[in-house]
Amino acid sequence: MTHHRVIPRDLLNDANLLKCLGRLVMLEKTNAYQCEYEDYEGYGFVIVQNDADGSTYCRNVRFYANGPDITFYPFRPLNSREEWPLYVDIGEETISVFDTEGNLSAEFTDWLNQTGSYAND
């Protein structure tokens, strides 16, 4: 279920999450990496909050690495002050999707290399 929004805090948090997801999709479109995502054209973005840690993710934007074998939902930590605060959970580990400049992080590209989803092998 979506969480109760408070303005202006959640407008800024949700906008930042969508900016990060947009950047991730744009990098895929420019062949910076290979990843698939489900396109929910025509529907609003459903941003939900994780009850355990307060992070948010877009429930109806799903990413796949290595074909449909690995599904992941990038998330944004609650009230992060970072410019590009997008993360993914990889097993027991959480890794950053972007570096401070908005490029794919070394951790994320290493993980994609392991799944066979990185374009620049």
N, C-alpha and C positions, 0 to 999 in steps of 0.2 A: 504494500500500500504506500502511496506517496505520503510524505511527511508534511506536517504543518509548516507553512512558509512564513517567515518574518522578513519584512522589507525594512531596510535595503539589503541586509546581510545575505539572505538566500537568493535574491536576484543576482547579486555579484557572484556568489558561489556557483549557482547553476549556470550562469553565463560563462564562467571560467571552465567548468566541466565541459560544456558544449564546445568552447574554443579548443580545448585540448583534443577532444574527439574529432573535431573538424581537421585539426592539424594531422592527426594520425591517419585519417582517410586521405588527406591531400598527399602525404608522403607515400602512401600506397599507390595512389594514382600516378605519381611521378616515378614509379618503379624503384623507390628507395628500399623497399622490402616487399615481399610477397605475403599477402594475408588476405583473407576473404572476410567479408562482413555482410550481414543481412541488411538489405535496404528496405526501410519501412516508409517508402515514399507515400505521402498522403496522410500519414498519421503524425500526431504530435509526439514529442519525445517524452517518455515516461521516466522521470528522474525519481529514484527512490533512495531512501536512507537506510543504511545498515544499522539495525537496532543495537548491535554489539559495540561498534566503534564510532558511529555517527558519519562515516564516510558515505559518499553518494556515488551512484552509477546510473547509467541509462539502461533500464531493463529491456527496452525494445531495440537496442543496438548491440548486436552480438558479433564478436570477432572469432575467426577460426584461424588456427595455424596448422600447417601440414594437412591441408584439406579439412575435412570435418572432424579429424581425429582429436584436436585440442580446441576446446571452446573457452574463451575468456571474456570477461567483462571488465574493461579498464575502469578504475575508480579514482575518485578525488578525496583525499582526507578532509575531514571537517575543518572548516575555516583556515585552510592552508594559506600562507602568505607567499608561497612560491609562484613564479610566473607560469611554470608548466608542471603543475602537480598531478601527474597522471601515473598510476601504478597498476601493476597486475600481480596477482597471487600465483606463484609457481610452486605448487606443492606446499611445503612448509615455509617458503621464503616469499617475501614481497620485494619486487624490483621496480625501479623507476623506468617508465617508458621513455622519458625525455631527459636530455641534459639541461643545463641552465639556459642554453640558447634556443631550445625548442627542436633540437635534432634528436634522432633516436639515440638513446643511451647505449653505452658499451654493454651494460648488463642485458638490456633488451635484445640487442643484436646478437649477443652471444647465445641467448636463449633461442632466438629464431634460427641461428645456425644449427643448434642441436635438434630442432624440430624439422629442419630442412626447408624453412620458409624464408630464408634471407636471400635476396636477389643478387647480392654482390659477392657471392662465393668465389 
